[in-house]
Amino acid sequence: APRSTLQPVEYLLIGDRLVRRTRTYVDTARGARTVDRILMEGVRSARPQFVAGETPSGLQWVDLWPSLGAVGAPRALRLELETAAFGALTLDFWIGGAAA
């Protein structure tokens, strides 16, 4: 049977390292191979947030996904990092979908 073309991606804080972990398939069997890539070292803390919606006053950021009443993927991801080398960083990622 055909498999999904989506690739699962996780971002993990392992010790002081920000790690991107991928698998080949969404429906991977137990014990399947994962690939870890270290994106940054010296990370003191990491806080993800997700765009759950928009109001006249701006974007609605939530700390957990899926959020209450959410359908599908969030519109964007914000990652707030505290690092040894660069201090505080805020990274915003557009995930996709129709623009509002």
C-alpha positions in Angstrom: 0.0 0.0 0.0 1.2 3.6 -0.7 2.7 5.4 2.3 2.5 9.1 3.2 5.0 11.5 1.8 5.0 13.5 5.0 8.2 13.4 7.1 7.9 13.5 10.9 10.3 16.0 12.5 10.9 16.5 16.2 12.9 19.2 17.9 14.4 18.1 21.2 16.5 19.7 23.9 19.0 17.0 24.9 21.3 18.3 27.6 22.4 21.7 26.2 21.9 20.7 22.6 19.0 21.6 20.3 18.5 18.5 18.2 16.4 17.9 15.0 15.2 14.3 14.8 13.6 12.9 11.7 12.1 9.6 10.5 11.5 8.4 7.0 7.8 7.7 7.4 4.9 9.0 9.7 3.8 5.4 10.3 7.2 4.1 11.1 7.3 0.7 12.9 8.9 0.4 16.4 12.7 0.3 16.1 12.8 2.2 12.8 15.9 4.3 12.2 15.9 8.0 13.2 18.4 10.6 12.2 19.5 13.2 14.7 21.2 16.5 13.7 22.6 18.9 16.3 21.4 22.4 15.4 23.0 24.3 18.3 25.0 23.6 21.5 25.0 25.7 24.7 21.2 26.0 24.9 20.1 26.8 28.4 16.4 26.7 27.8 13.8 26.4 25.0 10.2 27.3 24.9 7.9 26.5 22.0 4.7 28.3 21.2 2.2 27.8 18.4 -0.3 30.1 16.6 -3.8 28.8 17.4 -5.6 31.7 15.7 -5.9 35.4 15.2 -8.0 38.1 16.8 -8.2 41.9 16.0 -5.5 42.5 18.5 -3.0 40.0 17.0 -2.0 36.4 16.9 -3.0 33.9 19.6 0.0 32.0 20.9 -0.4 28.8 22.9 2.2 26.7 24.7 0.8 23.3 23.8 -0.4 21.7 20.5 -2.9 20.6 19.7 -4.7 23.3 21.6 -8.3 23.2 22.7 -10.5 23.2 19.6 -7.6 23.1 17.2 -7.9 21.3 13.9 -4.9 20.4 11.8 -1.4 21.9 12.1 -0.7 25.3 13.8 -0.1 28.2 11.4 3.3 29.1 12.9 5.8 28.0 15.5 7.8 30.3 17.8 10.9 29.0 19.5 12.3 31.1 22.3 15.9 30.0 23.2 18.3 31.2 25.9 21.8 30.4 24.7 25.3 30.7 26.0 26.7 32.2 22.8 23.9 34.4 21.6 21.8 35.2 24.7 18.0 35.3 24.1 16.8 34.3 20.6 13.3 34.2 19.2 12.8 32.2 16.0 9.5 32.3 14.2 8.6 29.6 11.6 5.6 29.8 9.2 4.2 26.3 8.8 1.9 26.9 6.0 -1.7 26.8 4.9 -4.0 29.5 3.7 -3.1 33.0 4.7 -5.7 34.9 6.7 
